[in-house]
Amino acid sequence: MEDDRKSDKKGVGSVGINASGNVNIGNVSGQVAIGENIIQTQSIGRIDLEELRKSLLDFQERIAKLGLSSEDQSIINGDISAAIKEANKEKPVLSKIKERFESSVNTIKEAGKTIKDISELYETATKIAKLVGIGLSFLF
């Protein structure tokens, strides 16, 4: 009975997320953490690193054929080059590769194009998205 009353107490004067009962976080495709001083890493050993490297290189080559402005082209090349460099490390950090790929896709979108509409990029982009854990809806 004492324990039941304790769970009814509200967090007062504290900062952040307070839960006085069960917490359910649904539909999560990646890691979740709540608290202080949390460090998360995602193992890259589960994915085919060689396939990711090849796909990033292929993506970069196909981007050059889109006729984007030199500024957009430069930004995308920088992001994809950084992703390739990270993928070539002995212990690559998947979140860095994912971040760079997402940035390049956003730049393509800002240039008025979508991956879905660019048949040259669609297959390669979807392969990369799956390898790094991005939902395919992000590409559109």
Buried (B, 14 or more C-beta within 10 A) or exposed (E): EEEEEEEEEEEEEEEEEEEEEEEEEEEEEEEEEEEEEEEEEBEBEEBEBEEBBBBBBBBBEBBEEBEBEEEBBEBBBBBBBBBBBBBEEEEBBBBBBBBBBBBBBBBBBEBEBBBEEBEBBBBBBBBBBBBBBBEEEBBE
